Structure formats: C-alpha cells, structure tokens
C-alpha cells in the first residue's frame, strides 16, 4: 500500500468509480454510488484540496499514476 495516499475510503470509492465509468459527472457518479450529486461535488472539492489540483481530471490522473486506485480494497469486489 502506498503510504502517501491521501484518499479516505469514501474518496477512494469516488475516484475508482470515475475510473470505471470513465466520467467525473456528479449526476452519473451519484447514481452509481447511491449518493446525492451535492455529496459528490463536496467530495470532489475535498479531493482537489488534498491533491492541490484545480480539476477533476488532473486528480484522477495523479491517483492513477501514483497507483492509489489499486492500493486499497473496498470489500465490494465479491
């Protein structure tokens, strides 16, 4: 596991959903994750602040490049 991964389990699930669905659209992700679009937007703001980037795609790229999306297990893979 990468020690430098700043993503909480909830933020990890959001970023993983972005990768799987190939989108950062809050409405699509909210539907997939059973959350409200407002919650998704708030979580994205947390991600952008944590990663010190200004767009969702940059955050996703960093998470992929750093291997953060493969370092944690959600328990939903069964």
Secondary structure, 3 states (H helix, E strand, C coil): CCCCCCCCHHHHHHHHHHHHHCCCCHHHHHHHHCCCHHHHHHHHHHHHHHHCCCCHHHHHHHHHHHCCCCCCCCCCCC
